[in-house]
């Protein structure tokens, strides 16, 4: 049995790529010219305690073939 041929993917251009650090949080993300996006924010909660943890929140989105966009948060 032969493998199914893969569809050729178009080459994407990066419109935006960032990584911003401050004393209390980090933000990072990217955006491609096809509308695909990813944005994240992270910080340390309860820093310096036994309950210290890293919290990350964000979203990503991507275009569908029919023109709609899916966003996941």
KAZI-V376768 format. One record per backbone hydrogen bond with DSSP energy under -1.0 kcal/mol. CO is the residue of the C=O (numbers start at 1). NH is the residue of the N-H. If there is no record, write none. Layout:
CO NH
CO NH
This chain:
13 33
16 31
18 29
20 27
25 22
26 42
27 20
28 40
29 18
30 38
31 15
31 16
32 35
36 32
37 61
38 30
39 59
40 28
41 57
42 26
43 55
45 53
46 49
49 52
53 45
55 43
57 41
59 39
60 72
61 37
62 70
64 67
68 64
70 62
72 60
